[in-house]
C-alpha cells in the first residue's frame, strides 16, 4: 500500500440527468460490505432534473462537483481524479448497481496482482444477459470487420473471428483482456500517474478503450475478473439526445482509429475504415428519421440509439 494515499479507493460517478439511477447506484455503493476505505465523488454535468439537490440531501458524505456546463464524460471523470485521495480509482457509471461484495472482491484482487493496471468485473444487463462490452479485444480493422459484418456470429467458437467481443471465451472464466468498459473500471493510481487520465477528445464514448490501449502500451496488465458482478441499466444519460449520442458514438470510432491505427495501416485500409464508419452513421440517421413519430416509434428510436451508443467502438 502506498501511504501517500489516504484511502483505498475513490469511486467516481458522473451524473447527467439520471437522478434516480444515480441515487440507486449510491445506495448500492454505501451498502457494500468491505474492510477497505473509500470515498465517493459525484461529478454532475449541469443536470436540470434536480440531481444535485437530491444527492446532497440523501448522501451528504458524497463529494459533489456541480459543473455549470456539460463538458462530457472524460472531462468530468478527470475532474474527479484530480481531487481523489484513493490508491485506486473506480470509474462507475451512474446507471449501475454493484453487489455488496463488489468493492472488496475487486480491490482484494488488485492488491494481490500488482502487475495489473486495471481490472473489471462481470457486467450484466437487467434481463440477466451479459453486457459484452465488459471484456473485449481492441477494435482493430480486422476485428471490427468480423464483428460489423456478423462473421463473429457465424463462427462463435473461432478466436480469429471473435477478436473484438471475445465471444469464444466464457464470461464466467477469468483472464487477461485488452479492454474493459467504462461503466466499471478499477485502475491503479500508479498506472494513472504513468499514462495520464482519460483523453478529453472523446466526449462520452471510446474513452475507455483508448485508456485501456494506453495502459497496455505502458506495460500494465488488464484483467477480467467475474468473481463478482454489477448490473448495468444501459443508456441512462444517453436517452436524452439520441442524435447527439449517435454522432458522438460514431465520431469516437474515427478518433480512436486515427489516434492508434491510422499510421499502422495503408491508405486503402484507412479509407475503408472511414467509409465504413460514415456508412454506419448514415444508416443510423436514416433509421432514426424513418421511425414513426408515435410514442411507440419514439421509444424504438431511443432504444436503438441506446443500444448503439454503448461503450463500444467499432465500425
Secondary structure, DSSP 8 states (H G I E B T S, - for coil): --TTSSEEEEEEEEESS-HHHHHHHHHHHHT---SS-EEEEEEEES-SSSHHHHHHHH-TTSEEEEESS---HHHHHHHHHHH--EEEEEEE-TTEEE-TTHHHHHHHHHHH-TTEEEEEEEEEETTS-B-GGGSB----HHHHHHHHTTHHHHTTT-GGG-TTT-TTS-TTS-EE-SB--TTEEEEEHHHHHHH-S--TT-SSSSHHHHHHHHHHHTT-EEEEEEEEEEEE-TTTTGGG-HHHHHHHHHHHHHHHHHHHTGGGS-HHHHHHHHHHHHHHHHHHHHHHHHS-SSHHHHHHHHHHHHHHSSS----
